[in-house]
């Protein structure tokens, strides 16, 4: 079973959430491939999701993938499945985001937006500029920026244009996941390099986070994922001369996941900034 991380942006009072209406779209067209309008439309399915439909939920499919959305215990639970195989994606959303977007495989995507601006949530967000050591990062609301506070150089043997990951644990940067102790929290910074043999991260380079998400694949740990990719366009607006960033992910063992814990894992190499 394949799990895909979904977007988590903020919290919303139950009263506002109970009235939320999303306009959703399932799309199985390959990004960047132009097709006649009638062929393109065959792989697109639109539907509305009303939060107050819990606990029954709603299911829709476009002939290639199905999407099931249900509201339980104050969260939006989502299950995606390819109809021709057992490839699945599931996650829980906190309900304050106005835009949900993620991909399953290379060409399947689900996007959901509030049907009208009037339905958009008004929940307060964390003041990123004044975060404290005990601030719970799981409540951060995108968009915001991840900036390089201290430069680091990591050597790797892959050629340019292949994905590369820097591993963080106990304040140290590791070039190989073989050095990671999976009994303890860790973070992973994944990029597509533009150079060969190594990546250098200049101080103050900043990358815009488009979505933040939480996924719990097993009872003992969860994954907090920040995506620098705008899934609606399939592009990232943040890149350096050395690489194009894709995700920053942290495997944590319990809630809350505080700023102090993040800094202990990453060694103060990274910091969060408001846009």
C-alpha positions in Angstrom: 0.0 0.0 0.0 1.3 3.4 -0.9 0.7 6.4 1.2 0.8 9.9 -0.1 1.1 12.9 2.1 -1.7 15.4 1.9 -2.1 19.1 2.7 -2.5 20.3 6.3 -2.7 24.0 6.8 -4.5 25.1 10.0 -7.3 24.6 12.5 -10.9 25.7 12.3 -13.7 26.0 14.9 -16.2 23.3 14.6 -19.1 25.7 13.8 -17.4 27.1 10.7 -16.2 23.7 9.7 -19.6 22.1 9.8 -20.7 24.6 7.1 -17.7 24.1 4.8 -18.4 23.2 1.2 -15.6 22.1 -1.1 -15.6 22.0 -4.9 -13.4 19.0 -5.8 -11.8 17.6 -9.0 -10.2 14.3 -9.8 -7.9 14.5 -12.8 -6.0 11.7 -14.5 -4.5 13.6 -17.4 -0.7 13.8 -17.7 0.6 17.3 -16.7 1.9 19.3 -19.7 0.3 17.0 -22.3 -2.2 18.9 -24.5 -5.3 17.0 -25.6 -8.6 17.8 -27.4 -11.1 19.1 -24.9 -13.4 16.1 -25.2 -10.5 13.6 -24.5 -9.3 15.7 -21.6 -12.8 15.8 -20.1 -13.1 12.0 -20.1 -10.4 11.8 -17.3 -11.9 14.6 -15.2 -14.6 14.3 -12.5 -15.9 17.2 -10.5 -18.0 16.9 -7.3 -18.9 18.8 -4.1 -18.0 17.7 -0.7 -20.0 19.0 2.3 -18.3 18.6 5.7 -21.7 18.1 7.3 -22.2 14.9 5.3 -20.2 13.1 8.0 -20.2 10.3 8.9 -21.6 8.9 5.6 -19.0 10.7 3.4 -19.0 10.8 -0.4 -17.3 8.8 -3.1 -16.5 9.8 -6.7 -14.4 8.3 -9.5 -13.3 9.2 -13.0 -12.9 5.7 -14.3 -9.2 5.5 -13.3 -9.1 6.5 -9.6 -11.7 6.8 -6.8 -11.8 9.4 -4.0 -13.6 8.9 -0.7 -14.0 11.8 1.7 -15.6 11.7 5.1 -15.6 13.9 8.2 -14.8 12.1 11.4 -13.6 13.3 14.8 -13.2 16.9 13.5 -11.0 15.8 10.6 -11.5 15.3 6.9 -10.4 11.8 6.1 -9.4 11.0 2.5 -8.8 7.8 0.7 -7.6 7.6 -3.0 -7.3 4.4 -4.9 -6.3 3.5 -8.5 -9.1 1.3 -9.8 -6.8 -1.0 -11.8 -4.5 -2.0 -9.0 -4.1 -1.7 -5.2 -2.2 1.6 -5.2 -3.8 3.7 -2.4 -3.3 7.0 -0.6 -4.9 8.0 2.7 -4.5 10.8 5.2 -6.3 13.0 7.7 -6.7 16.7 7.0 -7.2 19.4 9.6 -10.1 21.4 8.3 -9.0 25.1 8.0 -7.4 25.0 4.6 -9.1 26.5 1.7 -7.2 24.5 -0.9 -6.3 20.7 -0.9 -4.0 19.3 -3.6 -2.0 16.2 -3.9 -1.0 13.5 -6.5 -1.2 9.8 -6.7 1.3 8.3 -9.1 2.5 10.4 -12.1 -0.8 11.6 -13.5 -3.6 11.2 -10.9 -4.5 14.3 -8.8 -7.2 15.5 -6.4 -7.8 19.1 -5.8 -10.5 20.7 -3.5 -11.2 24.3 -2.9 -13.9 26.1 -0.9 -16.8 26.6 -3.2 -17.1 30.3 -2.4 -14.8 32.8 -0.7 -17.5 33.4 1.8 -17.1 29.9 3.2 -13.4 30.4 3.8 -12.3 29.8 7.4 -11.2 32.7 9.6 -9.2 30.7 12.1 -6.1 32.4 13.6 -2.7 31.1 12.5 0.7 31.0 14.3 2.8 34.2 14.2 5.8 32.7 12.4 7.9 35.8 13.1 7.5 35.3 16.9 7.5 31.6 17.4 8.8 30.2 20.7 10.6 27.0 21.5 7.4 25.3 22.5 5.4 26.3 19.4 3.7 23.3 17.8 4.9 23.2 14.2 2.0 20.9 13.3 -0.3 23.9 13.5 1.7 26.0 11.0 -0.5 27.4 8.2 1.0 27.6 4.7 2.3 29.6 2.8 5.5 30.4 4.6 9.2 30.0 3.9 12.0 27.7 4.9 15.4 29.4 4.9 18.9 28.2 5.2 20.4 29.5 8.5 23.7 27.7 8.2 25.3 26.4 5.0 26.0 22.7 4.5 27.7 20.7 1.8 26.7 17.1 1.1 28.5 14.9 -1.4 26.6 12.3 -3.4 27.3 10.0 -6.3 24.1 10.5 -8.3 24.2 12.4 -11.5 22.4 15.7 -11.9 18.7 15.7 -12.5 18.1 12.7 -10.1 16.4 13.2 -6.7 18.7 13.7 -3.7 18.0 13.8 0.0 19.9 15.3 2.9 19.2 13.5 6.2 19.1 15.3 9.6 19.2 13.7 13.0 20.6 14.8 16.3 21.7 18.1 14.9 23.9 16.5 12.2 23.5 16.4 8.4 24.0 13.0 6.9 24.3 12.2 3.2 23.1 8.6 3.5 20.0 7.3 5.1 22.0 4.2 6.2 23.3 6.4 9.0 19.8 7.2 10.3 18.6 5.5 13.5 14.9 4.9 12.9 14.2 4.7 16.7 14.6 8.5 16.9 13.0 11.5 15.1 14.6 12.6 11.8 14.1 15.0 8.9 14.7 14.7 5.2 15.3 17.6 2.7 14.7 16.3 -0.9 15.8 18.2 -4.0 16.5 17.7 -7.6 20.1 18.8 -8.1 21.4 20.8 -11.1 25.0 19.9 -10.5 27.0 16.7 -10.1 28.9 15.3 -7.1 27.5 17.5 -4.4 25.1 20.2 -3.3 26.0 23.4 -1.4 23.3 25.4 0.4 24.0 29.1 0.5 23.0 31.0 3.6 19.7 32.9 3.4 18.4 30.9 0.4 14.6 30.7 1.0 12.0 28.3 -0.3 8.2 28.9 -0.3 6.1 26.1 1.3 2.9 25.6 -0.6 1.3 22.9 1.5 2.0 21.4 5.0 0.6 17.9 5.8 0.6 15.2 8.4 0.3 11.5 7.7 0.3 8.7 10.3 1.3 5.4 8.6 1.7 3.5 11.9 0.7 4.0 15.6 4.3 4.8 16.7 5.2 7.7 14.4 3.8 10.4 12.1 5.3 12.3 9.2 5.1 16.1 9.0 5.7 17.1 5.3 6.3 20.5 3.8 6.0 20.7 0.0 7.7 23.3 -2.1 5.7 22.2 -5.2 2.5 23.9 -6.3 0.6 20.8 -7.2 -2.0 22.8 -9.1 0.6 23.8 -11.7 3.1 21.0 -11.0 5.9 23.6 -10.6 7.9 25.0 -7.8 8.7 28.8 -7.6 11.6 28.3 -5.3 15.0 27.1 -6.5 18.7 27.9 -6.2 21.6 27.7 -8.7 22.4 24.3 -7.2 19.0 22.6 -7.0 15.2 22.7 -7.1 13.6 21.8 -3.7 10.7 19.4 -3.4 10.0 18.5 0.2 11.1 18.8 3.8 9.8 15.9 5.8 10.2 15.1 9.5 9.3 11.7 11.1 8.2 12.4 14.7 7.1 10.1 17.5 4.4 12.1 19.2 2.4 15.4 19.3 3.2 18.2 19.7 6.2 18.6 17.4 7.8 21.8 18.8 10.3 24.2 17.3 12.8 23.2 19.9 12.5 19.5 18.7 12.9 20.5 15.1 16.0 22.5 15.9 17.5 19.6 17.9 17.0 17.3 14.9 18.2 19.7 12.2 21.0 21.4 14.2 19.7 24.9 13.5 20.6 24.6 9.8 17.0 25.6 8.8 14.5 28.2 10.0 10.9 29.3 9.2 10.0 32.7 8.0 6.8 34.5 7.2 6.2 35.6 3.6 
